[in-house]
């Protein structure tokens, strides 16, 4: 892994983590195309820079995070399904993460759903997170579990889940951002612990490359700040159709590459 790889992957993480296009899917495909998809340090890098992207949510919505205790209760309730299923299915999830083809199919299916989601859920009545009750929070958390399939997109799954519970597009997107903090933080800590048990932190290469983790996290944080603000503005005006078409075309392109080249075969 070199500085070029660091910059590319960090930009992709910051740009896609909170958009309904699957950051994990993009990272899997990008690292495969760059020829570093099987590198253990790359996997660690992709986990660590998520913390930079998560920090962007806390900074942008700091007032929401200090508004009430009930805010955290909702997040805890919503994250329970992902914690339970994540622990039960981790081995299967890790296996799926190695397959760009799974990502491509999920891209296409998710894209088709996004083409119609604005028409399916027009009657929103919840405009703010404070009006979300605990049952609704749990249901959104169940939807988020679909993102355990690489390429589905945690953001897309939780936003669609929120809109199905009569949240407005903006309220659903913002709650998805908030839910990302405990979900991704927990997943990141778990992955880091697993890497520690493997002894990856004790290798000479890790101590030499720690600067890559710092640079990548800073880039992911800055890009995520810009992406979140731009996404909310775009969503209020245009909805999800553009993201749907992007996912469909990207998925088809990945499928074509998968069957015509060896670039995506780890």
SEVO-958672 format. One record per residue (C-alpha): x, y, z. Coordinates in steps of 0.5 Angstrom, whole numbers, always signed. Layout:
BEGIN
+-------+-------+-------+
|    px |    py |    pz |
+-------+-------+-------+
|     X |     Y |     Z |
...
+-------+-------+-------+
***
This chain:
BEGIN
+-------+-------+-------+
|    px |    py |    pz |
+-------+-------+-------+
|    +0 |    +0 |    +0 |
|    +3 |    +7 |    -2 |
|    +0 |   +14 |    -1 |
|    -4 |   +14 |    -7 |
|    -8 |    +8 |    -5 |
|    -9 |   +12 |    +2 |
|   -11 |   +18 |    -2 |
|   -16 |   +14 |    -6 |
|   -19 |   +10 |    -1 |
|   -20 |   +15 |    +4 |
|   -24 |   +20 |    -1 |
|   -28 |   +14 |    -3 |
|   -30 |   +12 |    +5 |
|   -31 |   +19 |    +6 |
|   -35 |   +20 |    +0 |
|   -39 |   +14 |    +0 |
|   -40 |   +12 |    +8 |
|   -47 |   +17 |    +9 |
|   -49 |   +16 |    +1 |
|   -54 |   +11 |    -1 |
|   -49 |    +7 |    -5 |
|   -45 |    +3 |    +0 |
|   -38 |    +5 |    +2 |
|   -36 |    -2 |    +4 |
|   -38 |    -4 |    -4 |
|   -34 |    +1 |    -6 |
|   -28 |    +0 |    -2 |
|   -28 |    -8 |    -4 |
|   -28 |    -6 |   -11 |
|   -23 |    +0 |   -11 |
|   -18 |    -5 |    -7 |
|   -19 |   -10 |   -12 |
|   -18 |    -6 |   -18 |
|   -12 |    -3 |   -14 |
|    -9 |   -10 |   -13 |
|    -9 |    -9 |    -6 |
|   -15 |   -13 |    -4 |
|   -12 |   -19 |    +0 |
|    -7 |   -14 |    +4 |
|    -8 |   -15 |   +11 |
|    -6 |    -8 |   +13 |
|   -11 |    -5 |    +7 |
|   -17 |    -9 |   +11 |
|   -14 |    -5 |   +18 |
|   -14 |    +1 |   +14 |
|   -21 |    +1 |   +11 |
|   -23 |    +0 |   +18 |
|   -20 |    +5 |   +22 |
|   -21 |   +11 |   +17 |
|   -29 |    +9 |   +18 |
|   -28 |   +13 |   +25 |
|   -26 |   +19 |   +21 |
|   -32 |   +19 |   +17 |
|   -36 |   +18 |   +24 |
|   -33 |   +24 |   +27 |
|   -36 |   +28 |   +22 |
|   -43 |   +27 |   +24 |
|   -41 |   +28 |   +31 |
|   -38 |   +35 |   +29 |
|   -44 |   +37 |   +24 |
|   -50 |   +35 |   +29 |
|   -46 |   +36 |   +36 |
|   -52 |   +40 |   +38 |
|   -57 |   +33 |   +37 |
|   -52 |   +29 |   +41 |
|   -53 |   +33 |   +47 |
|   -60 |   +35 |   +47 |
|   -63 |   +29 |   +51 |
|   -62 |   +22 |   +54 |
|   -67 |   +19 |   +50 |
|   -63 |   +21 |   +44 |
|   -58 |   +16 |   +46 |
|   -64 |   +11 |   +48 |
|   -66 |   +11 |   +41 |
|   -60 |    +9 |   +38 |
|   -58 |    +4 |   +43 |
|   -65 |    +1 |   +41 |
|   -64 |    +1 |   +34 |
|   -57 |    -2 |   +34 |
|   -59 |    -8 |   +38 |
|   -61 |   -12 |   +31 |
|   -54 |   -11 |   +28 |
|   -50 |   -12 |   +34 |
|   -54 |   -19 |   +35 |
|   -54 |   -21 |   +28 |
|   -47 |   -18 |   +27 |
|   -44 |   -23 |   +32 |
|   -48 |   -29 |   +30 |
|   -46 |   -28 |   +22 |
|   -39 |   -25 |   +22 |
|   -36 |   -31 |   +19 |
|   -41 |   -31 |   +13 |
|   -41 |   -23 |   +13 |
|   -33 |   -23 |   +12 |
|   -34 |   -29 |    +7 |
|   -38 |   -24 |    +3 |
|   -34 |   -18 |    +3 |
|   -29 |   -22 |    -1 |
|   -34 |   -22 |    -7 |
|   -34 |   -16 |   -12 |
|   -40 |   -20 |   -15 |
|   -44 |   -20 |    -9 |
|   -43 |   -13 |    -9 |
|   -45 |   -12 |   -16 |
|   -51 |   -16 |   -15 |
|   -53 |   -12 |    -9 |
|   -52 |    -5 |   -13 |
|   -57 |    -7 |   -18 |
|   -62 |    -9 |   -13 |
|   -61 |    -3 |    -9 |
|   -61 |    +1 |   -15 |
|   -68 |    -1 |   -17 |
|   -71 |    +0 |   -10 |
|   -68 |    +7 |   -10 |
|   -71 |    +9 |   -17 |
|   -78 |    +8 |   -13 |
|   -77 |    +9 |    -6 |
|   -79 |   +17 |    -7 |
|   -86 |   +14 |   -10 |
|   -87 |    +9 |    -5 |
|   -87 |   +13 |    +1 |
|   -90 |   +20 |    +0 |
|   -94 |   +21 |    +6 |
|   -89 |   +23 |   +11 |
|   -91 |   +25 |   +18 |
|   -84 |   +25 |   +22 |
|   -80 |   +31 |   +21 |
|   -75 |   +31 |   +26 |
|   -71 |   +25 |   +30 |
|   -75 |   +28 |   +37 |
|   -81 |   +25 |   +34 |
|   -79 |   +18 |   +33 |
|   -81 |   +13 |   +38 |
|   -77 |    +7 |   +41 |
|   -81 |    +2 |   +37 |
|   -80 |    +6 |   +30 |
|   -72 |    +6 |   +32 |
|   -72 |    -1 |   +33 |
|   -75 |    -3 |   +26 |
|   -70 |    +2 |   +23 |
|   -65 |    -2 |   +26 |
|   -68 |    -8 |   +23 |
|   -68 |    -5 |   +16 |
|   -60 |    -3 |   +17 |
|   -58 |   -11 |   +18 |
|   -59 |   -11 |   +11 |
|   -53 |    -8 |   +10 |
|   -49 |   -14 |   +12 |
|   -49 |   -16 |    +5 |
|   -44 |   -12 |    +2 |
|   -46 |    -7 |    -3 |
|   -53 |    -6 |    +0 |
|   -51 |    +0 |    +4 |
|   -52 |    +1 |   +11 |
|   -55 |    +8 |    +9 |
|   -59 |    +6 |    +4 |
|   -62 |    +1 |    +8 |
|   -63 |    +5 |   +14 |
|   -66 |   +11 |   +10 |
|   -71 |    +6 |    +7 |
|   -73 |    +3 |   +13 |
|   -74 |   +10 |   +16 |
|   -78 |   +12 |   +10 |
|   -83 |    +6 |   +11 |
|   -84 |    +8 |   +18 |
|   -87 |   +15 |   +15 |
|   -80 |   +19 |   +17 |
|   -79 |   +25 |   +12 |
|   -73 |   +24 |    +7 |
|   -69 |   +29 |   +11 |
|   -71 |   +26 |   +18 |
|   -69 |   +19 |   +15 |
|   -63 |   +21 |   +13 |
|   -61 |   +24 |   +19 |
|   -63 |   +19 |   +23 |
|   -59 |   +14 |   +19 |
|   -53 |   +19 |   +20 |
|   -54 |   +18 |   +28 |
|   -55 |   +11 |   +28 |
|   -48 |   +10 |   +24 |
|   -44 |   +13 |   +30 |
|   -46 |    +7 |   +35 |
|   -46 |    +2 |   +29 |
|   -40 |    +3 |   +26 |
|   -36 |    +5 |   +32 |
|   -38 |    -2 |   +35 |
|   -36 |    -5 |   +29 |
|   -30 |    -2 |   +28 |
|   -28 |    -3 |   +35 |
|   -29 |   -11 |   +34 |
|   -25 |   -11 |   +28 |
|   -19 |    -7 |   +31 |
|   -19 |   -12 |   +37 |
|   -19 |   -18 |   +32 |
|   -13 |   -15 |   +28 |
|   -10 |   -14 |   +35 |
|   -11 |   -22 |   +37 |
|    -8 |   -23 |   +30 |
|    -2 |   -19 |   +32 |
|    -2 |   -14 |   +26 |
|    -1 |    -8 |   +31 |
|    +6 |   -12 |   +33 |
|    +9 |   -12 |   +26 |
|   +15 |    -7 |   +24 |
|   +11 |    -6 |   +18 |
|    +5 |    -3 |   +22 |
|    +9 |    +2 |   +26 |
|   +12 |    +4 |   +19 |
|    +5 |    +5 |   +16 |
|    +1 |    +8 |   +22 |
|    +2 |   +15 |   +18 |
|    -2 |   +12 |   +13 |
|    -8 |   +11 |   +18 |
|    -7 |   +18 |   +21 |
|    -7 |   +21 |   +14 |
|   -13 |   +17 |   +11 |
|   -17 |   +18 |   +17 |
|   -16 |   +26 |   +16 |
|   -18 |   +26 |    +9 |
|   -24 |   +21 |   +10 |
|   -27 |   +26 |   +16 |
|   -26 |   +32 |   +11 |
|   -29 |   +29 |    +5 |
|   -35 |   +26 |   +10 |
|   -36 |   +33 |   +12 |
|   -37 |   +36 |    +5 |
|   -41 |   +30 |    +3 |
|   -46 |   +30 |    +9 |
|   -48 |   +37 |    +8 |
|   -49 |   +36 |    +0 |
|   -53 |   +30 |    +1 |
|   -58 |   +33 |    +5 |
|   -59 |   +39 |    +0 |
|   -59 |   +35 |    -6 |
|   -64 |   +30 |    -2 |
|   -69 |   +35 |    -1 |
|   -69 |   +38 |    -8 |
|   -68 |   +31 |   -12 |
|   -70 |   +25 |    -8 |
|   -66 |   +18 |    -9 |
|   -67 |   +17 |   -17 |
|   -60 |   +19 |   -19 |
|   -57 |   +15 |   -13 |
|   -61 |    +9 |   -16 |
|   -59 |   +10 |   -23 |
|   -52 |   +11 |   -21 |
|   -52 |    +4 |   -17 |
|   -55 |    +0 |   -23 |
|   -50 |    +3 |   -28 |
|   -44 |    +2 |   -23 |
|   -47 |    -5 |   -21 |
|   -47 |    -7 |   -29 |
|   -40 |    -5 |   -30 |
|   -37 |    -9 |   -24 |
|   -41 |   -15 |   -27 |
|   -38 |   -14 |   -34 |
|   -31 |   -13 |   -31 |
|   -32 |   -19 |   -27 |
|   -33 |   -23 |   -32 |
|   -28 |   -20 |   -37 |
|   -22 |   -19 |   -33 |
|   -18 |   -22 |   -28 |
|   -18 |   -15 |   -24 |
|   -23 |   -16 |   -19 |
|   -21 |   -24 |   -18 |
|   -18 |   -24 |   -11 |
+-------+-------+-------+
***
